[in-house]
Amino acid sequence: MKKVIKRDGRTELFDKEKIVRAVELSFQDIENEISEKAHLKAREIANFIANIEDDLTVEQIQDIVEEKLMASNYKNIARNFITYRYERTKMRERNSQFMKDISEKLAASNVQNQNANVDEYSFGGRMGEAKNSLMKKFALDYILSDMARENHLNNEIYIHDLDAYAVGMHNCLTIPFDKLLENGFNTRQTDVRPARSINTAFQLVAVLFQLQSLQQFGGVSASHLDWTMVPYVRISFRKHFNEGMEFIEESDLRCEADLSIEDDFYKQFPRVYKYAMAKTEKELMQAVQGMYHNLNY
């Protein structure tokens, strides 16, 4: 039985109908139909190849198709077939290089550590870099113009964040922490209530940084986090002051107003004021430390 030798060395039984179909499609691309003459020419070429006794490679079969079309009155069809073949060859070469790139990323055999925040040796780093290679290829092959693609590959231009190009979302954002901490927010999975202490506020800052970084590419930032935290320092201070009034002064007097922590109302109880200040400073230090730990790990 006659066989076809594929490009990767595997063999399969010769099927002349595949040749017929390929030639007919070339006619269809040019003439917008498969006429009877197109069908006859395709059948003629397929029969010629079928009568060759030796096994043939895919490349040899395509060479014969080109020669037969060029020797006929269908040179425009031949040119279309040659162009199609060339584009397919380019795509195979791209895919071959793509698979090499993916393999390198998954095996961490060519670590470049282009992002200081990503350990390319880690499981997450390997998976992330492999996905980035896929997204870059998608953008280059299916989104960019031929000119932009070639300019990027030739280093005439450099497209930053090419792996995120296909999604087309915004890059970099200053998060409005004031509103989100005051009013609460939704994470798509659950509703988060407004912060009611400095500790909770800093925990939510870490959550918001992490959530937003998953929704976009590029950096996320806070423009005035010190001022944003003032209301929550006051809330925590007031809570500790009221605890001090209960256990130090043994008084039922409570502060419910939103006062500055330096307000004279507080200072008229010096021992309680000192206690509330110490507790607030300790809570603040632990809250900031917790935020940094959450963001780094």
C-alpha positions in Angstrom: 0.0 0.0 0.0 1.3 3.4 -1.0 2.2 5.6 2.0 2.8 9.3 2.7 5.8 10.3 4.9 4.8 13.2 7.2 7.1 15.9 8.3 7.6 14.4 11.8 8.6 11.0 10.2 5.3 9.3 10.8 3.6 7.5 7.9 0.0 7.2 6.9 -1.8 5.5 4.0 -2.0 7.6 0.8 -5.4 9.2 0.3 -5.7 11.0 -3.1 -9.0 12.6 -2.0 -6.9 14.9 0.3 -5.0 16.1 -2.8 -8.3 16.6 -4.7 -9.7 18.7 -1.8 -6.5 20.8 -1.5 -6.5 21.7 -5.2 -10.2 22.4 -5.3 -9.8 24.8 -2.3 -7.1 26.7 -4.2 -9.6 27.1 -7.1 -12.3 28.2 -4.7 -10.1 30.9 -3.2 -9.5 32.5 -6.6 -12.8 31.7 -8.4 -15.2 31.7 -5.4 -16.5 28.3 -6.6 -15.4 24.8 -7.4 -16.3 24.4 -11.1 -16.3 21.2 -13.1 -13.0 22.1 -14.7 -11.5 22.7 -11.2 -12.7 19.3 -10.1 -11.3 17.6 -13.3 -7.9 19.3 -12.9 -7.8 18.4 -9.2 -8.7 14.7 -10.0 -6.1 14.7 -12.8 -3.3 15.8 -10.5 -4.3 13.4 -7.8 -4.4 10.4 -10.2 -1.0 11.3 -11.5 0.5 11.3 -7.9 -1.4 8.1 -7.1 0.2 6.3 -10.0 3.7 7.0 -8.7 4.9 3.7 -7.1 7.2 5.0 -4.5 6.2 6.4 -1.1 6.3 10.2 -1.1 6.8 12.9 1.5 4.3 15.6 2.0 6.8 18.1 0.5 7.3 16.0 -2.6 3.5 15.8 -3.1 3.1 19.5 -2.8 6.0 20.1 -5.2 4.2 17.9 -7.8 1.0 19.8 -7.3 2.8 23.1 -7.9 4.5 21.8 -11.0 1.3 20.5 -12.6 -0.6 23.7 -11.9 2.2 25.9 -13.3 2.5 23.7 -16.4 -1.3 24.2 -17.0 -3.4 27.3 -17.8 -4.0 27.8 -14.1 -0.9 29.7 -13.1 -3.0 32.0 -10.9 -4.2 28.9 -9.0 -0.6 27.7 -8.7 0.4 31.0 -7.2 -2.4 30.8 -4.7 -1.4 27.2 -3.8 2.2 28.3 -3.3 1.2 31.3 -1.2 -1.0 29.0 1.0 1.9 26.5 1.3 4.3 29.3 2.3 2.0 30.6 5.0 1.5 27.1 6.4 5.2 26.6 6.5 5.7 29.9 8.4 3.0 28.9 10.8 4.6 25.5 11.5 8.0 27.2 12.1 6.3 29.6 14.5 4.6 26.8 16.3 7.8 24.9 16.5 9.6 27.8 18.1 6.6 28.4 20.3 6.7 24.8 21.7 10.5 25.3 22.4 9.7 28.5 24.3 7.0 26.8 26.3 9.2 23.8 27.1 11.9 26.2 28.3 9.5 28.0 30.6 8.0 24.9 32.1 11.4 23.3 32.7 12.9 26.6 33.9 15.9 25.9 31.6 16.3 29.4 30.4 15.4 31.6 33.4 15.7 35.3 32.8 13.9 36.7 35.9 12.6 39.7 33.9 10.2 40.5 36.7 11.7 40.9 40.2 8.4 39.8 41.8 8.3 36.4 40.0 10.5 33.4 40.8 10.7 31.6 37.5 12.0 28.4 39.2 8.8 28.1 41.3 5.7 26.2 40.2 3.7 29.4 39.9 6.5 31.1 38.1 6.9 28.3 35.5 3.1 28.2 34.9 2.9 32.0 34.7 5.8 32.3 32.2 4.4 29.5 30.0 1.0 31.3 29.9 2.8 34.6 29.1 4.4 32.9 26.1 1.1 31.7 24.9 -0.6 35.1 25.2 2.4 36.8 23.5 2.1 34.4 20.5 -1.6 35.0 20.3 -1.1 38.8 20.2 1.6 38.5 17.6 -0.2 36.1 15.3 -3.8 37.2 15.6 -4.0 40.8 16.8 -1.0 42.9 15.6 -0.7 44.0 12.1 2.0 42.3 10.0 4.1 45.5 10.1 3.8 45.9 13.9 4.6 42.2 14.4 7.7 42.3 12.2 8.9 45.6 13.8 8.5 44.1 17.3 10.4 40.9 16.3 13.1 42.9 14.6 13.5 45.1 17.7 12.6 48.2 15.8 9.8 48.8 18.4 9.1 47.2 21.7 5.6 46.4 22.8 5.4 46.5 26.6 3.2 44.0 28.3 2.7 42.1 25.1 1.3 39.1 27.1 -1.6 41.3 28.2 -2.2 43.0 24.8 -4.9 40.6 23.8 -7.1 41.4 26.8 -6.8 45.1 26.2 -7.5 46.3 29.7 -6.1 49.4 31.4 -2.6 49.5 32.8 -1.8 50.9 36.3 -4.3 52.4 38.7 -4.5 54.4 41.9 -7.1 52.7 44.1 -9.7 55.0 45.8 -9.1 53.5 49.2 -11.0 56.3 51.0 -14.4 55.4 49.4 -13.8 51.7 49.4 -12.9 51.5 53.1 -15.7 53.9 54.1 -18.5 52.3 52.0 -17.3 48.7 51.7 -17.0 46.8 48.4 -17.8 43.7 46.5 -15.2 41.1 45.5 -17.6 39.2 43.0 -17.7 36.4 45.6 -18.9 38.3 48.6 -19.7 41.8 50.0 -17.1 43.4 52.4 -18.4 45.7 55.0 -16.8 49.1 55.8 -13.7 49.1 58.0 -14.3 49.7 61.7 -10.7 49.8 63.1 -7.2 50.5 61.9 -6.3 46.8 61.9 -9.3 45.9 59.7 -8.5 48.9 57.4 -5.0 47.8 56.7 -6.1 44.2 56.2 -8.6 45.4 53.6 -5.9 47.5 51.9 -3.9 44.3 51.3 -7.0 42.6 50.0 -7.8 45.5 47.6 -4.2 45.6 46.3 -4.4 41.8 45.6 -7.8 41.8 44.1 -7.1 44.8 41.8 -3.8 43.3 40.6 -5.7 40.3 39.4 -8.2 42.4 37.4 -5.6 44.3 35.3 -1.9 44.3 34.3 0.5 46.9 35.5 0.9 48.5 38.9 -1.7 49.4 41.6 -1.0 52.2 44.0 -2.3 54.3 46.9 -1.7 58.0 46.5 -2.3 59.2 50.2 -2.6 56.2 52.4 -1.6 58.1 55.5 -4.5 60.5 55.2 -6.8 57.6 54.3 -6.1 55.9 57.6 -6.9 58.9 59.8 -10.6 58.0 60.4 -9.7 54.5 61.4 -6.9 55.6 63.8 -9.6 57.7 65.4 -12.0 54.8 65.6 -9.4 52.5 67.2 -8.3 55.2 69.6 -11.9 55.8 70.7 -12.4 52.1 71.2 -9.3 51.9 73.4 -10.2 55.1 75.3 -13.7 53.7 76.1 -12.1 50.5 77.4 -9.8 52.6 79.6 -12.7 54.5 80.9 -14.4 51.3 81.9 -11.4 49.5 83.5 -9.1 52.3 84.6 -11.5 55.1 85.6 -14.3 52.6 86.3 -16.6 55.1 84.7 -19.7 54.7 82.5 -18.6 57.8 80.5 -18.0 57.0 76.9 -17.0 59.0 73.8 -19.1 58.4 70.8 -18.1 61.5 68.8 -15.6 61.4 65.9 -12.9 63.5 67.6 -9.2 64.1 66.9 -7.1 61.9 69.2 -5.6 65.2 70.5 -8.9 66.6 71.5 -9.1 68.1 75.0 -12.0 65.8 75.9 -9.6 62.8 75.9 -6.8 64.6 77.6 -8.9 65.4 80.7 -8.3 61.7 81.6 -4.5 61.5 81.4 -4.1 57.8 82.5 -6.8 56.7 80.1 -5.4 58.9 77.4 -1.9 57.3 77.8 -3.4 53.8 77.8 -5.5 54.5 74.6 -2.5 56.1 72.9 -0.2 53.1 73.7 -2.8 50.6 72.6 -3.5 52.5 69.3 0.2 52.8 68.5 0.6 49.0 69.1 -2.4 48.2 66.9 -1.2 50.5 64.2 2.3 48.9 64.1 0.8 45.4 64.0 -1.7 46.4 61.3 1.0 47.9 59.0 3.2 44.8 59.6 0.3 42.5 58.7 -0.3 44.4 55.5 3.3 44.1 54.4 3.3 40.4 55.2 0.1 39.9 53.2 1.4 41.7 50.2 4.7 40.0 50.2 3.5 36.5 50.8 
